[in-house]
C-alpha cells in the first residue's frame, strides 16, 4: 500500500511542480512593480515612467511586437506630486503620516459632507482645510487641473484634545502642467487578424512624502502580471486570434490613460472580438466578478466563461455586474465588447494604502483563473 502510494505521489509530483511554477513569472512582475524603486508607480520621481520602461523592455524580451514606437503611446495630463518629506504638527503634537493624518483631493471635500460632519475644522492661511474625523478616508491621488488649494488634510480627531490652534504643516506638493506619461502596448500576430485585447493599468497612487509609498501589489501589479503572463504564453505559440496587450497609466487619476487610448486607438475596433481588462487579481477565495457582463455584445462571453467554470470549478462563483466607469474597460465599451475581471475575496493587502504589498498578495487561485481566461482566448 505504501509502495503504491509512493508511485502515485512520484507520478503526480511533476504536475504539482509545474502548477507551482505557473505563477513564477507573475510573481516576478508583481514583485518588481510593487518594489519601492518604482515609487508607487505615480508621478513623484517619475515612478510611472520607470515602470513603463520596465514593462516595455519586458514586452520586447518575451517577443511581443511594438504596437507603437518603442511600445510607448505618450500623452499628457495635469498632476501633482509630493517632493520631499511630509509633516504635520498640531498643538505641539507631531502626527504620523497616513496612520494619523492623510492628504486628500480638495474635490473630495467639496462633493461630500465631510466639512459639515467634522468634529472640528480649521482653514489655514493658504485656504487649505484641516478637519478632524473619527476615521481616515481611503487615500486617493491629488489630481488637477486646479492649482489653488488642491488638497485638504484629515486628522484622527481623538488625537487632538482641543481645537487646533498652533499648526505647523509642511506639505511639499508640486503641480505639473502637461506632465508627459505613457501607455505601453504590444501584440502577437495571430492566424487571423481578429483580435483579443487584454488591458490593465500599471499606475498606482505614488507616494505621500518620502516615507509613505503606495506599492499597489493587488491594485494593480497583479492585473498587469496576469496580462504579461498571457502575453508571454501567446508569444510562445502561434495564437489563433491576434493578441493585443495594452497597459495604461493615469487610471488612478480618472481613467485618463485608457481614455486617451480609446480616443487615439492604434487598432481597428471593428476587428476586436473581445477586450478583457484585469484589475486587482490577487486573492479570489470567493470567485470572480465580471463587469459589463450583461450587455448584448458581452453576455455570450460571460456565458462561455461560466460554462468553462462549471466544467473546471476554477472559481467558487462567477458573478455578473452591469457596466460601470470603475476601470479601464469602460471607454472601450463604447466601441467593442469589453469586460472587466476582478477577484472577489482575499487574501490581499489594503486598498489605496501602504499595506497593499507583495507580502499580502495571495495567488492561491491564480493558475486556475488564468486557465479560464486562456481558454476564452483560445490559448489553452
Buried (B, 14 or more C-beta within 10 A) or exposed (E): EEEEEEEEEEEEEEEEEEEEEBBEBBBBBBBBBBBEEBBBBBBBBBBBBBBBBBBBEBBBEBEBBBBBEBBBBEBEBBBBBBBEEBBBEBBEBEBEBBEBBBBBBBBBBEEEEBEEEBBBBBEBEEEBBBBBBEEBBEBBBBBBEEEEBBBBBBBBBEBBEEEBEEBEBEBEBEBBEEBEBBBBBBBBEBEEEBBBBBBBBBBBBBBBBBEBBBBBBBBBBBBBBBBBBBBBBBBEEEBBBBBBBBBBBBBBBEBBBBBBBBEEBBBEBEBBBBBBBBBBBBBBBBBBBBBBBEBEEBBEBBEBBBEBBEEEEBBBEBBBBEBEEEBBBBBBBEBBBBBBBBBBBBBBBBEBBBBBBBEBBBBBBBBBBBBBBBBBBBBE
